[in-house]
Amino acid sequence: MATSNDAAGHACVRRVPAFAQLDPALQDALGALAMPRRLRRGTVLQRAGDPPAGLFVVHTGRLRVERIDTSGRRRLLRVAGPGDVVGEHAFFTGEAPDDHIEVLADAEMCAFDRAGLRRALTVHPELALGLLRVQSRRLADAERRLALATVDVAERLSAYLLDLPATPGPGGPWVEFPWAKRDVAAYLGTTPESLSRALARLERERLIAVSGARVTLLAPDRLDSGSPG
């Protein structure tokens, strides 16, 4: 008889794109290994330098993933949301993690014990392929961000807006910032002030219209041209 923990584990597995296409029986086996956790905002899930804590799949809520440099300054790497996986680098390598992970909004997640999941990966190598796809997408995203690091903030912002899921609207497709603007600025490698100036510039050029967290893309083709204005 399935328990509530089993149901939560299976829900987490189904939310991960890399696992969604697995055979249902394999999803069940993976879900049975999942340990549901509920964490309040502000809880630290993982500290840089701590022993590896396991692999985590976000079911609801958001997690802030940061890298802390030698001077103690934090740099936002990403904000993980439903379906995202965190802790995979330390899981695979067994090394102390470099990332600091904190709960940004009350979260439900599934934790996978390193020993148990590694045994499952040995028996079912297709699970490893799924996690490899997650890592590959993460690497591709990092490469895109690295390529954009040499262009101005408005161009970085344009690329970021075009990557967000858009909803059709009467004035054009619109997107919504998924995070606070200070976090968007950190993700783009700039300051909140520079981000505000870039938004104002794109508005002046009638490429976008901003209303709170919502941004209407008035001229997506021009945003995609590689050099706004």
Long-range contacts (C-beta under 8 A, 24 or more apart in sequence): 5-34, 5-35, 5-36, 6-31, 6-32, 8-34, 8-36, 8-59, 8-108, 8-110, 9-33, 9-34, 9-35, 9-36, 9-110, 10-34, 11-59, 12-36, 12-57, 12-59, 12-109, 12-110, 13-57, 13-110, 15-57, 15-58, 15-59, 15-82, 15-83, 16-57, 16-83, 16-84, 16-85, 16-130, 16-134, 17-83, 17-133, 17-134, 18-85, 18-130, 18-131, 18-133, 18-134, 19-127, 19-130, 22-126, 22-127, 22-130, 26-124, 26-126, 26-127, 29-120, 29-124, 30-120, 30-127, 33-112, 33-113, 33-116, 33-117, 33-120, 34-110, 34-111, 34-112, 35-110, 35-111, 35-112, 35-113, 36-108, 36-109, 36-110, 36-111, 37-108, 37-109, 37-110, 37-111, 38-106, 38-107, 38-108, 39-103, 39-106, 39-107, 39-109, 40-103, 40-106, 41-103, 41-104, 41-105, 41-106, 42-102, 42-103, 43-102, 43-103, 44-100, 44-101, 44-102, 44-103, 45-86, 45-87, 45-101, 45-102, 45-103, 46-86, 46-87, 46-90, 46-97, 46-99, 46-100, 46-101, 47-97, 47-100, 48-96, 48-97, 48-98, 48-99, 48-100, 49-96, 49-97, 50-96, 50-97, 51-96, 52-87, 52-90, 52-91, 52-94, 52-95, 52-96, 52-97, 52-114, 53-87, 53-90, 53-97, 53-111, 54-87, 54-91, 54-111, 54-112, 54-113, 54-114, 54-117, 55-85, 55-86, 55-87, 55-88, 55-91, 55-111, 55-112, 55-114, 55-117, 56-85, 56-86, 56-87, 56-109, 56-110, 56-111, 56-112, 57-83, 57-84, 57-85, 57-109, 57-110, 57-112, 58-82, 58-83, 58-84, 58-85, 58-86, 58-107, 58-109, 59-107, 59-108, 59-109, 59-110, 60-106, 60-107, 60-108, 61-103, 61-104, 61-105, 61-106, 61-107, 61-108, 61-109, 62-103, 62-104, 62-105, 62-107, 62-179, 63-101, 63-102, 63-103, 63-104, 63-107, 64-101, 64-102, 64-103, 64-104, 64-183, 65-99, 65-100, 65-101, 66-99, 66-100, 66-101, 66-102, 67-98, 67-99, 67-100, 68-100, 74-100, 75-186, 76-183, 76-186, 76-187, 77-187, 78-141, 78-187, 79-104, 79-178, 79-179, 79-183, 79-187, 81-178, 85-131, 85-134, 88-131, 88-134, 88-135, 91-117, 92-131, 104-179, 145-189, 148-188, 149-189, 152-198, 153-188, 153-190, 153-194, 153-195, 153-197, 153-198, 154-198, 154-201, 154-202, 154-228, 154-229, 155-226, 155-227, 155-228, 156-188, 156-189, 156-190, 156-198, 157-188, 157-195, 157-198, 157-199, 157-202, 158-202, 158-207, 158-223, 158-224, 158-228, 160-184, 160-187, 160-188, 161-208, 161-215, 161-217, 161-223, 162-217, 162-220, 162-223, 162-224, 166-217, 169-216, 171-209, 171-216, 171-218, 172-216, 172-217, 172-218, 172-219, 172-220, 173-216, 173-217, 173-220, 174-214, 174-215, 174-216, 174-217, 175-214, 175-215, 175-217, 176-213, 176-214, 176-215, 177-213, 177-215, 201-228, 201-229, 202-228, 205-229
